[in-house]
Amino acid sequence: MTTIICITILAYWLLGKDVRSLLEKLKTVDWHGKATDLYRKLKPYALKAGRTATKPLLQFYYVMTDRNTSTLDRVLVYAAIIYTIYPVSILPYAVYKLLGLMDEGAAIVYVYKKVKSKLTPEIEQKVNDTLDEWFGIYPALAIV
C-alpha cells in the first residue's frame, strides 16, 4: 500500500496538487526498511540498465537514506525509483510508445530538480563507490 500511496503522491506532486493528506498516511513508514528492500531490487535493474542509467537512481537512493531528507523528498525519491525499475507504468509503452517512455523520464527529471541540492560530496562518493563495486572501476579520462 505504501508504494501505491508514494506513486500517487509523485503523480499529484507533478500535477501541482496538494499532497499533505496523503503524506499523513506515511508517518509511520519504516524508511530504513524500505531503502533496504529498494537497494536489493535496484542492483539487478542496474546491471541490465548500465552505469550511466543507474547513477541518478543511486543518487536518489542515497538522498533517501540521508537522515536530513524530509518525508516528502523520501516519498518522491522512493516513488521515482520504484516507478523506473518496476514494469508497471501509468502510460504503458506498448500503448503509448514514446509517451510511455517519457513518463518515467519526467518523473526522474522533476524529482532530480527537487533533491539535487541534497547531493553532498559524501553522497556522490557513495554513488561512485557503489557504481565501481557493481560495474568495476570507471577509467579516468586520459588527457593526451
C-alpha positions in Angstrom: 0.0 0.0 0.0 2.9 2.3 0.7 4.2 2.0 -2.8 0.8 3.0 -4.3 0.5 6.0 -2.0 4.0 7.1 -2.9 3.4 6.9 -6.6 0.1 8.7 -6.2 1.9 11.4 -4.2 4.5 11.7 -7.1 1.8 12.0 -9.7 -0.1 14.6 -7.6 3.1 16.5 -6.9 3.9 16.5 -10.7 0.5 17.9 -11.3 0.9 20.6 -8.6 -1.8 19.2 -6.3 -1.7 19.3 -2.5 -0.2 16.0 -1.1 -0.3 16.8 2.6 -3.3 14.5 3.4 -1.5 11.6 1.6 1.7 12.3 3.4 -0.1 11.9 6.7 -0.7 8.3 5.8 3.0 7.7 5.6 4.0 9.0 9.1 4.9 5.6 10.5 6.7 4.1 7.4 10.0 2.4 8.2 12.1 4.2 5.6 15.2 2.3 6.5 13.4 -1.0 5.7 12.0 0.4 2.5 15.5 1.6 1.5 17.0 -1.8 2.2 14.3 -3.5 0.1 14.8 -0.9 -2.6 18.6 -1.5 -2.7 18.1 -5.2 -3.3 15.8 -4.5 -6.2 17.9 -1.8 -7.6 21.1 -3.9 -8.3 19.5 -6.4 -10.8 17.9 -3.5 -12.6 21.2 -1.6 -12.6 23.2 -4.4 -14.1 20.7 -4.5 -17.0 20.4 -0.7 -17.5 24.1 0.1 -17.2 26.3 2.5 -15.2 25.0 5.8 -16.7 21.3 5.0 -16.3 22.0 3.7 -12.7 23.8 6.8 -11.4 20.7 9.1 -10.9 18.8 6.2 -9.2 21.7 5.7 -6.8 21.9 9.4 -6.1 18.2 9.2 -5.3 18.7 6.2 -3.1 21.5 7.8 -1.1 19.5 11.0 -0.7 16.5 8.9 0.5 18.7 7.2 3.2 20.2 10.5 4.4 18.9 11.5 7.8 18.4 15.1 6.7 16.0 14.2 4.0 12.3 15.3 4.5 9.5 12.8 4.3 8.2 14.4 1.1 11.6 14.1 -0.5 11.9 10.4 0.7 8.5 9.7 -0.8 9.2 11.4 -4.1 12.6 9.6 -4.4 11.2 6.2 -3.4 8.3 6.6 -5.9 10.7 7.7 -8.8 13.0 4.8 -8.2 10.1 2.3 -8.0 8.3 3.8 -11.0 11.6 3.4 -13.0 12.6 -0.1 -12.0 9.2 -1.8 -11.9 7.5 -2.9 -15.1 4.2 -1.1 -14.2 3.6 2.3 -15.8 0.8 4.8 -15.8 1.4 5.3 -19.5 2.5 1.8 -20.8 5.0 1.8 -23.7 3.0 -0.9 -25.5 0.1 1.5 -25.8 1.6 5.0 -25.9 5.1 4.3 -27.5 7.3 7.3 -27.0 5.0 8.9 -24.4 5.2 5.6 -22.5 8.9 6.1 -22.1 8.7 9.8 -21.3 6.6 9.5 -18.2 9.4 7.7 -16.3 11.9 10.3 -17.6 9.7 13.1 -16.5 9.4 11.6 -13.0 13.2 11.3 -12.8 13.8 14.9 -14.0 11.3 16.5 -11.7 12.4 14.6 -8.6 16.1 15.3 -9.5 15.4 19.0 -9.7 13.7 18.8 -6.3 16.5 16.9 -4.5 19.7 17.9 -6.4 20.6 20.4 -3.6 20.9 17.4 -1.3 23.6 15.7 -3.3 26.5 16.2 -1.0 30.1 15.2 -1.8 29.6 12.3 0.7 26.6 11.1 -1.3 28.4 11.4 -4.6 31.3 9.4 -3.1 28.9 6.7 -2.0 27.3 6.6 -5.5 30.7 6.3 -7.2 31.8 3.6 -4.8 28.7 1.6 -5.5 29.0 2.1 -9.2 32.6 0.9 -9.1 31.5 -2.1 -7.0 28.8 -3.1 -9.4 30.4 -2.2 -12.7 34.2 -2.1 -12.0 36.4 0.9 -11.7 35.4 3.6 -14.1 38.6 4.6 -16.0 39.5 8.2 -15.8 39.6 10.1 -19.0 43.2 10.5 -20.1 44.2 13.9 -21.4 46.8 13.5 -24.1 
